[in-house]
């Protein structure tokens, strides 16, 4: 999720192809709020309640609604540009055993990456260590990709294609 601004520990972000209405994500010390771009109103969460006391004043240039008001034209144009096709990122990965990894993607979809099946069709020095179940479990997520300490990084878009579970009706 691109960072639009960082100030006084407050992070302002925007998702690609996010749900309407147009909004930003405001984060502060692990708390998150959704703030509507056109109105500056918090639609989910309570941005002001978690800000340091000196920044809660509505007249402060770093309050949620004041920041959005001062940056509305730039943020609105960014929102429009982000309505392009979604860029898939991997948000969570959990080892489930049997050389399988549960995946959660930025579009909300879930999948299971069957590493054994993947390795049956692909070869190379970076992939060889994944045959060892202990090493396989050393995965981590970096920039939305599934990675291992040896430098192997698997594309989140490709993992999305090969591991999605059917959508429940």
Secondary structure, 3 states (H helix, E strand, C coil): CEEEEEECCEEEEECCCCCCCCEEEEEECCEEEEEECCCCCEEECCHHHHCCHHHCCCCCCCCHHHHHHHHHHHHHHHHHHCCCCCCCCEEEEEEEECCEEEEEECCCCEEEEEHHHHHHHCCCHHHHHHHCHHHHCCCEEECCEEECCCCCEECHHHHHHHHECCCCC
